[in-house]
Amino acid sequence: MNGVSGRMGYRQHLVRSILAIREEGGVLLGDGETRVQLEPILVGRSEKKLAELAAKHGIEHWTTNLDEALADPRWEIYADFLVTKARAAALRKAIAAGKAIYTEKPTAESFEEALELARLADAAGVKNGVVHDKLYLPGLEKLRRLIDSGFFGRILSVRGEFGYWVFEGDWQPAQRPSWNYRAEDGGGIIVDMFPHWNYVLENLFGRVESVYAKAVTEIPERVDEQGRAYAATADDAAYAIFELEGGVTAQLNSSWTTRVNRDELVEFQVDGTHGSAVVGLFGCKIQPRNATPKPVWNPDLADAHDYAGDWIESPGNREFQNGFKAQWEEFLRHVIEDAPNRFDFLAGARGVLLAEAGLRSNAEGRRVELPHVTIAGAGGAEASAELAGVGA
Ligand SMILES: NC(=O)c1ccc[n+]([C@@H]2O[C@H](COP(=O)([O-])OP(=O)(O)OC[C@H]3O[C@@H](n4cnc5c(N)ncnc54)[C@H](O)[C@@H]3O)[C@@H](O)[C@H]2O)c1
């Protein structure tokens, strides 16, 4: 487990996933009975931090030597939660070492490199998976159920709001790492969020065919973890329209410079001919056509109708566990008993492609179409050329 001292590595992957699975006696296999226990080794740069973490959680193994850990056949899976910039080099090493690999997104900083990693992993025959955590959120699982039940009729559009105020770091410390706000360090909200939007959209509504994005750096100077002012060179807000295969239009705002006036930090409204839904991380409200009010526009009269009251809370009807853990279990079953793997490096590469297309759209002020991406088909250079050529 490389990068366990980080925000995601520690909380979501180590504590909420791997240690939680260990506490349950291991990952439950497809037969519903057998459990396979996990033995983690923590990898990082700081001996002190690793020793502290290992002691705190009763973990036997840790090392600052990634190469040695990769060369040791006891460790079968390489897991990567490093800063984005450091990821591709580490993934290359893990592929060369023949390890199964599970990684945070984005898999690389450029589409070309992300696709190359997918190819290398495929050629080496190593199992590979990329975090798609948002799909495992209770709210999105409930949305999936609504779609599968035919609730929406024909889905017309999706509107999403993601974001909250990330403090500048001057009079209150920022609540996200400073590298996120420096383009040269792999930061930026498009690079961070579009990989998520790609898998959310393609798995629920249809492949993303094109994007128009406007990216901005609203706060040009921030203060880092050491109290030093730095130039925020990366985009901290992005306003985008995505056209999806099948005709659905999605508009998603992503912002670290907005104040929350919603029920949750991310919310999607889906409108269909037969009904609409608003889902967040946990919640899911629906309004079927039969319960739709008939508003009449009248600027002369204050409208006393309680629109929020028209929505019905959709029940969970089952337990939802932490999404990172749920996906870890799926990947572990893939490694152990060859269970299906839904989200591989190629899916990760499509996410990086959307981020790249979003940045290009912003730079060139135009809508950018996305090519189909397959390991064998649209090649790195070819796909990039196609991407560059569209609309030019
Ligand atoms: N799935 C999600 O919802 C989600 C959310 C946030 C971040 N992420 C992704 O997770 C990754 C980590 O983000 P984070 O917020 O945890 O960052 P972080 O800064 O908290 O942690 C980064 C980790 O990488 C290590 N690191 C930093 N520079 C390094 C280098 N040059 N070489 C080796 N190790 C280095 C740090 O020591 C730390 O362990 C990013 O790729 C980010 O895109 C995913």
The ligand as an ORCA input file, in Angstrom:
! r2SCAN-3c Opt
* xyz 0 1
  N     -11.342      8.809     -5.150
  C     -11.470      9.985     -4.601
  O     -12.560     10.408     -4.246
  C     -10.270     10.846     -4.367
  C     -10.368     11.971     -3.532
  C      -9.217     12.729     -3.322
  C      -8.024     12.385     -3.936
  N      -7.983     11.308     -4.753
  C      -6.719     10.927     -5.422
  O      -5.909     10.294     -4.473
  C      -4.549     10.649     -4.667
  C      -3.953     11.169     -3.356
  O      -4.649     12.329     -2.954
  P      -4.652     12.812     -1.429
  O      -5.684     13.874     -1.348
  O      -4.723     11.646     -0.534
  O      -3.211     13.488     -1.345
  P      -2.216     13.606     -0.096
  O      -1.320     14.735     -0.445
  O      -2.977     13.674      1.184
  O      -1.415     12.234     -0.085
  C      -0.486     11.914     -1.064
  C       0.442     10.775     -0.643
  O       1.506     10.701     -1.618
  C       2.782     10.809     -0.960
  N       3.677     11.571     -1.853
  C       3.647     12.897     -2.114
  N       4.600     13.220     -3.020
  C       5.234     12.075     -3.344
  C       6.321     11.745     -4.204
  N       6.919     12.684     -4.932
  N       6.736     10.464     -4.275
  C       6.110      9.492     -3.527
  N       5.097      9.762     -2.680
  C       4.657     11.020     -2.590
  C       2.496     11.526      0.343
  O       3.496     11.245      1.296
  C       1.134     10.962      0.704
  O       1.270      9.700      1.305
  C      -4.531     11.659     -5.812
  O      -4.135     11.024     -6.989
  C      -5.961     12.125     -5.922
  O      -6.320     12.427     -7.253
  C      -9.068     10.540     -4.965
*
